[in-house]
Amino acid sequence: MTSALTLPTGSQLAPPWPEAPSGSQPLPFELDQLLALRVPGLIATRRHIHAHPELSGSEFDTAALVARELSLAGLNPRMLPKGNGVLCDIDGRPDGPVVALRADIDALPLTDVKDVPYRSTVDGVCHACGHDVHTTIMLGVGMLLAQLAERGELNGRVRLIFQPAEEILPCGSLEVIEAGGLDDVVQIFALHCDPNLPVGRIGLRVGPITAAADNVTVRLTGPGGHTARPHLTVDLVDALGRLVTEVPALIGRRVPANSGLLLVFGHASAGTRYNVIPTEACAAGTLRVMDRDTWELAPKIVGQVVRDVIAPTGATVDLEYLRGRPPVSNDAKAIQILTAATTAALGPDGVAETPQSMGGEDFSWYLEYVPGALARLGVGRSGPNVDLHRATFDVDERAIPAGIRVMVQTALRALEAAAR
């Protein structure tokens, strides 16, 4: 097994990221030099995590690795109650404010098909959303901020949150909040990989940057029968076809067009024999919506439309609507801090405008309690970009030191602003 601190023999790193990108400001107290020394080990750590992914709710080895690395940096991490996530306070001035930085640590149920030395060794599990990068960046931030705290140069406390279960419902952010992860926190920040941005650029936006995302499961039942006599029973395959084609179109007519409501079914099944009308059928999908007010109305709208569409078929409907996460809505003051931090860390060309996406992110639940912001981290590789949640997804690893510089600058500026 590859050590998290040793780059595998023969591995090639991406071209090194400069210690201080053009137009940027150096990190205080020669932290740029320390970061340069740490980069090979951090990239090895990212590759180790990538090769040993863990599904949502089962991130025990990843959490243990995180706790071990933080302890080696002189910090005192504490495990979440289930043992699959980590909280770690970097203690500076005791009467200063508390700012939180969050990384998610879980992987997706996909088979990694990349031809790389760090390809997943776990069948059917892959870090296809960049959470291995988020985790590694936050470890690097912890190492650097620990040095500032030791020097007495940290103007408050920084809480690192290594969160499990971002990819599933119920959301892991709610576990963190229940465990006291936001206690005393005045602001919270996070990065998320964006393959559509090149390394050295950070996508920023005031207001909603992601969509709300819920899960919808519809089960249909009927008496079943012979395909020669559908008039004597309930044709569930026909009903299922109406469900997956008509419902998504009709719900869009119940809300304003600019709400961005989108229902997409990712699973549909019915029957096992060509000449038997089944007794059960099922479809499951995600509902996404850009507007918070429409999100509040979505369960009622979906339920009514589903029943209206299925009623003529005679099928019995069982609808499960699982609330997921509201949109991430970035606080204006938090974006001001991120903008200044990005400019300092990566130069004025580092700041990029970014649109609201239809993706969901459970970072939104933190923002229900404290102000903060989610930024998009450029990880785009040369050649065709590969989207998130694909089994071929990979990153330009120069994004790791870039992300560390941004998050260190963000933490320092947030503490300074909150202490005024």
C-alpha positions as CSV (number, residue, x, y, z in Angstrom):
1,M,0.0,0.0,0.0
2,T,1.3,3.5,-0.9
3,S,2.1,5.7,2.1
4,A,0.0,8.8,2.3
5,L,3.3,10.7,2.8
6,T,5.4,9.2,0.1
7,L,4.9,9.6,-3.7
8,P,4.9,6.2,-5.4
9,T,8.1,5.3,-7.2
10,G,8.1,6.3,-10.8
11,S,5.1,8.6,-10.4
12,Q,5.2,11.8,-12.4
13,L,3.8,15.1,-10.9
14,A,2.1,17.7,-13.0
15,P,4.4,20.7,-13.8
16,P,5.1,22.4,-10.4
17,W,2.9,25.4,-9.4
18,P,5.0,28.5,-8.8
19,E,5.6,29.4,-5.1
20,A,3.8,32.7,-5.7
21,P,1.8,33.0,-8.9
22,S,2.3,36.2,-10.9
23,G,0.6,39.2,-9.4
24,S,-0.1,37.4,-6.1
25,Q,1.0,38.2,-2.6
26,P,3.3,35.9,-0.7
27,L,1.8,34.0,2.3
28,P,3.0,35.4,5.7
29,F,6.0,34.1,7.5
30,E,7.5,32.2,4.6
31,L,4.6,29.8,4.4
32,D,5.1,29.6,0.6
33,Q,8.4,27.9,1.1
34,L,6.8,25.4,3.6
35,L,4.0,24.8,1.1
36,A,6.5,24.1,-1.7
37,L,8.1,21.5,0.5
38,R,4.8,19.9,1.4
39,V,3.4,19.7,-2.2
40,P,4.9,16.3,-3.1
41,G,3.6,14.7,0.1
42,L,0.2,16.3,-0.3
43,I,-0.1,15.0,-3.9
44,A,0.9,11.6,-2.7
45,T,-1.8,11.8,0.0
46,R,-4.4,12.8,-2.7
47,R,-3.4,9.8,-4.8
48,H,-3.6,7.5,-1.8
49,I,-7.1,8.7,-1.0
50,H,-8.1,8.4,-4.7
51,A,-6.8,4.8,-4.8
52,H,-8.7,3.9,-1.6
53,P,-12.1,5.6,-1.8
54,E,-14.9,5.0,0.6
55,L,-18.6,5.4,0.0
56,S,-20.8,7.9,1.9
57,G,-21.3,6.9,5.5
58,S,-18.3,4.5,5.5
59,E,-15.4,6.9,5.4
60,F,-13.7,5.4,8.4
61,D,-10.2,4.8,6.9
62,T,-10.2,8.2,5.2
63,A,-11.2,9.9,8.5
64,A,-8.4,8.0,10.3
65,L,-5.9,9.2,7.7
66,V,-7.0,12.8,8.1
67,A,-6.8,12.6,11.9
68,R,-3.3,11.0,11.7
69,E,-2.0,13.7,9.4
70,L,-3.5,16.5,11.5
71,S,-1.9,15.0,14.6
72,L,1.4,14.9,12.9
73,A,1.0,18.6,12.2
74,G,0.7,19.2,16.0
75,L,-3.1,19.6,16.0
76,N,-5.8,17.9,18.1
77,P,-8.4,16.5,15.8
78,R,-11.6,14.9,17.1
79,M,-13.7,12.3,15.4
80,L,-17.4,12.7,14.6
81,P,-19.6,10.4,16.7
82,K,-19.8,7.7,14.0
83,G,-16.0,7.9,13.5
84,N,-16.2,8.7,9.7
85,G,-15.6,12.4,9.9
86,V,-13.2,14.8,11.7
87,L,-13.4,18.2,13.3
88,C,-10.2,20.1,14.1
89,D,-9.7,23.5,15.7
90,I,-6.6,25.4,15.1
91,D,-6.3,27.6,18.2
92,G,-5.0,31.1,17.8
93,R,-6.1,34.1,19.9
94,P,-8.4,32.6,22.5
95,D,-10.8,35.6,22.5
96,G,-10.9,35.8,18.7
97,P,-13.6,34.7,16.3
98,V,-14.1,31.2,14.9
99,V,-14.1,30.7,11.1
100,A,-14.8,27.2,9.6
101,L,-13.4,25.6,6.4
102,R,-15.2,22.5,5.1
103,A,-14.0,19.6,3.0
104,D,-16.1,16.6,2.0
105,I,-14.4,13.2,2.1
106,D,-16.8,10.6,0.5
107,A,-16.6,8.9,-2.9
108,L,-19.2,7.8,-5.5
109,P,-20.5,4.3,-6.5
110,L,-18.7,4.3,-9.8
111,T,-16.1,2.1,-11.3
112,D,-12.8,4.0,-11.9
113,V,-11.8,3.4,-15.6
114,K,-8.7,5.7,-15.7
115,D,-5.4,4.3,-16.7
116,V,-3.3,5.9,-13.9
117,P,-1.2,4.4,-11.1
118,Y,-3.6,5.8,-8.5
119,R,-6.8,4.3,-10.0
120,S,-9.2,3.1,-7.4
121,T,-8.4,-0.2,-5.9
122,V,-12.0,-0.6,-4.6
123,D,-14.4,-2.2,-7.1
124,G,-17.3,0.1,-7.9
125,V,-16.1,3.1,-5.9
126,C,-14.4,6.1,-7.2
127,H,-13.6,9.7,-6.3
128,A,-15.3,11.1,-9.3
129,C,-16.3,14.4,-7.7
130,G,-13.0,15.7,-6.4
131,H,-13.5,15.1,-2.7
132,D,-10.1,13.6,-2.5
133,V,-8.8,17.0,-3.7
134,H,-10.9,18.9,-1.2
135,T,-9.6,16.7,1.6
136,T,-6.0,17.1,0.6
137,I,-6.3,20.9,0.3
138,M,-7.8,21.2,3.8
139,L,-5.0,19.0,5.2
140,G,-2.5,21.4,3.6
141,V,-4.3,24.4,5.0
142,G,-4.2,22.8,8.5
143,M,-0.5,22.3,8.2
144,L,0.2,25.9,7.3
145,L,-2.2,27.5,9.8
146,A,-0.8,25.3,12.5
147,Q,2.5,27.0,11.9
148,L,0.9,30.4,12.3
149,A,-0.9,29.4,15.5
150,E,2.4,28.2,16.9
151,R,3.9,31.6,16.2
152,G,1.0,33.3,17.9
153,E,0.0,34.9,14.5
154,L,-3.5,33.5,14.2
155,N,-6.1,36.1,15.0
156,G,-8.7,33.7,16.3
157,R,-9.7,30.0,15.7
158,V,-10.0,28.1,12.5
159,R,-12.2,25.0,12.5
160,L,-11.5,22.4,9.8
161,I,-14.5,20.2,9.0
162,F,-13.9,16.9,7.2
163,Q,-17.4,16.0,6.4
164,P,-18.8,12.5,5.5
165,A,-21.8,11.7,3.3
166,E,-22.1,14.7,1.1
167,E,-23.3,12.5,-1.8
168,I,-26.3,10.9,-0.1
169,L,-29.4,11.7,1.9
170,P,-29.7,12.4,4.8
171,C,-26.8,14.8,4.3
172,G,-23.6,14.5,6.2
173,S,-23.6,18.3,6.9
174,L,-26.5,17.8,9.2
175,E,-24.5,15.2,11.2
176,V,-21.7,17.8,11.5
177,I,-24.1,20.5,12.7
178,E,-25.7,18.1,15.2
179,A,-22.2,17.2,16.5
180,G,-21.5,20.9,17.2
181,G,-19.5,21.6,14.1
182,L,-20.9,25.1,13.8
183,D,-20.7,26.0,17.5
184,D,-19.3,29.6,17.8
185,V,-18.7,29.8,14.1
186,V,-19.2,33.2,12.5
187,Q,-18.4,32.3,8.9
188,I,-17.8,29.2,6.8
189,F,-16.1,28.6,3.5
190,A,-15.6,25.7,1.1
191,L,-14.1,24.9,-2.3
192,H,-15.5,22.5,-4.9
193,C,-13.6,21.2,-8.0
194,D,-14.7,22.6,-11.3
195,P,-13.2,20.9,-14.4
196,N,-14.6,23.8,-16.6
197,L,-12.1,26.2,-15.0
198,P,-8.4,26.0,-15.5
199,V,-6.0,25.8,-12.6
200,G,-5.3,29.1,-11.1
201,R,-8.9,30.4,-11.4
202,I,-11.6,30.5,-8.7
203,G,-15.3,30.8,-9.7
204,L,-17.2,33.2,-7.4
205,R,-20.8,34.3,-7.3
206,V,-23.0,36.2,-4.9
207,G,-26.3,34.6,-4.1
208,P,-27.3,31.1,-5.3
209,I,-24.5,29.1,-6.9
210,T,-26.1,25.7,-6.9
211,A,-29.6,24.3,-7.2
212,A,-31.8,22.7,-4.6
213,A,-31.8,18.9,-5.0
214,D,-34.4,16.4,-3.8
215,N,-35.0,12.7,-4.5
216,V,-38.3,11.4,-5.9
217,T,-39.3,7.7,-6.0
218,V,-42.7,6.6,-7.5
219,R,-43.9,3.1,-7.1
220,L,-46.9,1.9,-9.2
221,T,-48.9,-1.3,-8.4
222,G,-51.7,-3.1,-10.2
223,P,-53.2,-6.6,-10.4
224,G,-50.9,-7.8,-13.3
225,G,-52.1,-9.9,-16.2
226,H,-51.5,-11.2,-19.7
227,T,-50.1,-8.9,-22.4
228,A,-52.8,-10.2,-24.7
229,R,-55.6,-8.7,-22.6
230,P,-54.4,-5.3,-21.2
231,H,-58.0,-4.1,-21.1
232,L,-58.7,-6.6,-18.2
233,T,-56.0,-5.2,-15.9
234,V,-53.7,-2.2,-15.3
235,D,-50.9,-1.8,-17.8
236,L,-48.1,-0.7,-15.5
237,V,-45.5,-0.5,-18.3
238,D,-47.8,2.0,-20.1
239,A,-48.3,3.9,-16.9
240,L,-44.6,4.0,-16.2
241,G,-44.0,5.4,-19.6
242,R,-46.5,8.2,-19.0
243,L,-44.9,8.9,-15.7
244,V,-41.3,9.3,-16.9
245,T,-42.2,11.3,-20.0
246,E,-45.2,13.4,-19.1
247,V,-44.6,14.4,-15.4
248,P,-41.2,16.2,-16.0
249,A,-42.8,18.3,-18.8
250,L,-46.0,19.1,-16.9
251,I,-44.4,20.2,-13.6
252,G,-42.5,22.8,-15.5
253,R,-45.8,24.4,-16.5
254,R,-46.8,24.8,-12.8
255,V,-43.9,27.2,-11.9
256,P,-42.2,30.3,-13.4
257,A,-39.8,29.4,-16.2
258,N,-36.9,31.2,-14.5
259,S,-37.3,28.9,-11.4
260,G,-35.2,26.3,-13.3
261,L,-37.3,23.4,-12.0
262,L,-36.0,20.1,-13.5
263,L,-37.1,16.5,-12.8
264,V,-34.9,13.8,-14.4
265,F,-35.5,10.1,-13.8
266,G,-32.3,8.1,-13.5
267,H,-34.0,4.7,-12.9
268,A,-37.1,3.0,-14.3
269,S,-38.1,-0.6,-14.1
270,A,-41.1,-2.9,-14.6
271,G,-41.6,-6.5,-15.2
272,T,-39.4,-9.5,-16.1
273,R,-41.2,-11.3,-18.9
274,Y,-42.2,-10.1,-22.4
275,N,-45.7,-11.5,-22.2
276,V,-46.6,-10.7,-18.6
277,I,-48.0,-7.4,-17.4
278,P,-46.2,-6.8,-14.1
279,T,-47.8,-6.0,-10.7
280,E,-45.1,-3.5,-9.8
281,A,-43.2,-0.7,-11.5
282,C,-40.9,2.0,-10.2
283,A,-39.1,5.1,-11.3
284,A,-36.6,7.2,-9.3
285,G,-35.0,10.5,-10.0
286,T,-33.8,13.9,-8.8
287,L,-35.7,17.1,-8.7
288,R,-33.6,20.2,-9.0
289,V,-34.7,23.8,-8.8
290,M,-32.8,27.1,-8.8
291,D,-35.3,29.1,-6.8
292,R,-35.7,28.7,-3.1
293,D,-39.4,29.7,-3.1
294,T,-40.2,27.1,-5.7
295,W,-38.3,24.5,-3.8
296,E,-40.6,25.0,-0.9
297,L,-43.6,24.2,-3.1
298,A,-42.0,21.4,-5.1
299,P,-43.3,18.4,-3.1
300,K,-46.9,19.5,-3.4
301,I,-46.5,20.2,-7.1
302,V,-44.9,16.9,-7.9
303,G,-47.4,14.9,-5.9
304,Q,-50.4,16.5,-7.6
305,V,-49.0,16.1,-11.2
306,V,-47.9,12.5,-10.6
307,R,-51.4,11.6,-9.4
308,D,-53.1,13.5,-12.2
309,V,-51.0,11.7,-14.9
310,I,-51.4,8.2,-13.4
311,A,-55.1,8.4,-12.4
312,P,-56.5,7.5,-15.9
313,T,-54.3,4.4,-16.0
314,G,-55.9,2.9,-12.9
315,A,-52.5,2.2,-11.2
316,T,-52.0,2.7,-7.5
317,V,-49.4,5.4,-6.7
318,D,-47.0,5.4,-3.8
319,L,-44.9,8.6,-3.9
320,E,-41.8,9.0,-1.8
321,Y,-40.4,12.6,-1.8
322,L,-37.2,12.9,0.1
323,R,-36.0,16.4,0.9
324,G,-32.4,16.8,0.0
325,R,-30.8,20.2,0.2
326,P,-31.7,23.8,-0.5
327,P,-29.6,25.9,-3.0
328,V,-26.2,27.1,-1.8
329,S,-26.7,30.9,-1.5
330,N,-23.4,32.7,-1.1
331,D,-23.3,35.7,1.4
332,A,-22.1,38.9,-0.2
333,K,-19.6,39.7,2.5
334,A,-18.2,36.2,2.4
335,I,-17.7,36.6,-1.4
336,Q,-15.9,39.9,-0.8
337,I,-13.5,38.0,1.5
338,L,-13.0,35.2,-1.0
339,T,-12.4,37.7,-3.8
340,A,-9.7,39.5,-1.8
341,A,-8.2,36.2,-0.8
342,T,-8.2,34.8,-4.4
343,T,-6.6,38.0,-5.7
344,A,-3.9,37.8,-3.0
345,A,-3.3,34.0,-3.5
346,L,-3.5,33.7,-7.3
347,G,-3.3,37.3,-8.6
348,P,-6.1,39.4,-10.1
349,D,-6.6,36.9,-13.0
350,G,-7.5,34.3,-10.4
351,V,-11.1,35.6,-9.9
352,A,-13.7,34.2,-12.4
353,E,-17.4,34.8,-12.6
354,T,-19.3,31.6,-12.4
355,P,-23.0,30.7,-13.2
356,Q,-25.5,29.0,-10.9
357,S,-25.4,25.3,-11.7
358,M,-28.1,22.7,-11.4
359,G,-25.9,20.5,-9.2
360,G,-26.8,20.2,-5.5
361,E,-24.4,20.6,-2.6
362,D,-25.2,20.0,1.1
363,F,-22.9,22.9,2.1
364,S,-26.2,24.8,1.8
365,W,-27.3,23.4,5.2
366,Y,-24.4,25.2,6.9
367,L,-25.5,28.4,5.4
368,E,-28.9,28.0,7.0
369,Y,-27.2,28.7,10.3
370,V,-24.1,30.9,9.6
371,P,-23.2,33.1,6.6
372,G,-20.5,31.9,4.2
373,A,-19.7,31.0,0.6
374,L,-18.8,28.1,-1.7
375,A,-16.2,28.8,-4.4
376,R,-15.4,26.7,-7.5
377,L,-11.8,25.5,-7.8
378,G,-10.3,25.3,-11.3
379,V,-9.0,21.8,-11.9
380,G,-9.3,21.6,-15.7
381,R,-6.8,19.4,-17.5
382,S,-5.4,20.0,-20.9
383,G,-7.5,18.4,-23.7
384,P,-11.3,17.7,-23.5
385,N,-12.7,18.4,-20.1
386,V,-14.3,15.5,-18.2
387,D,-17.3,16.3,-16.2
388,L,-17.9,15.5,-12.5
389,H,-19.5,12.2,-11.6
390,R,-17.9,10.4,-14.5
391,A,-15.7,7.4,-14.1
392,T,-12.9,9.1,-16.1
393,F,-12.9,12.2,-14.0
394,D,-9.4,13.5,-12.9
395,V,-7.8,16.8,-12.0
396,D,-4.7,18.9,-12.7
397,E,-3.0,18.4,-9.4
398,R,-1.5,21.9,-9.5
399,A,-4.9,22.9,-8.2
400,I,-4.0,21.5,-4.8
401,P,-1.4,24.2,-3.9
402,A,-3.5,26.8,-5.6
403,G,-6.5,25.8,-3.4
404,I,-4.4,25.8,-0.3
405,R,-3.1,29.3,-0.9
406,V,-6.7,30.5,-1.5
407,M,-8.1,28.9,1.7
408,V,-5.2,30.1,3.9
409,Q,-5.7,33.7,2.7
410,T,-9.5,33.3,3.1
411,A,-9.2,32.1,6.7
412,L,-6.8,35.0,7.6
413,R,-9.0,37.6,6.0
414,A,-12.2,36.2,7.5
415,L,-10.6,36.3,11.0
416,E,-9.4,39.8,10.5
417,A,-12.8,41.0,9.3
418,A,-14.7,39.3,12.1
419,A,-12.3,40.6,14.8
420,R,-13.0,44.3,13.8
